[in-house]
Amino acid sequence: MKSKLVILLALPLLLSACGETWGERAVTGGGIGAGTGLAIGAIAGWPLLAPALAGAAVGAGIGAATTPKQ
């Protein structure tokens, strides 16, 4: 049950980043990823720092990689 909840929380947040430039999308994606990692860590009962940092890194990478071409 926990894994389904984690997936439901993580997917929409991983796929969204705001901004039009590479930097804006990296920053907003990192913030969204950090929040998602924090939520997943709290639900799973893990220490909170590592999931938040991992989420920030993944979110920033996804945000930067999905910058629309102009």
FENMOMO-V259799 format. One record per pair of residues at least 24 apart in sequence whose C-alpha atoms are under 7 Angstrom apart, sorted by the first residue. I is the first residue (numbers start at 1). GAP is how many residues later the second one is. Records with the same first field share a line. If there is no record, write none. Layout:
# FENMOMO-V259799
I->GAP + GAP
This chain:
# FENMOMO-V259799
6->34
10->26
14->45
17->46
20->47
21->46
22->42 + 45
23->41
25->38 + 39 + 42
26->34 + 35 + 37 + 38
27->33
29->30 + 31 + 33 + 34
30->26 + 27 + 29 + 30
31->25
32->27
33->25 + 26
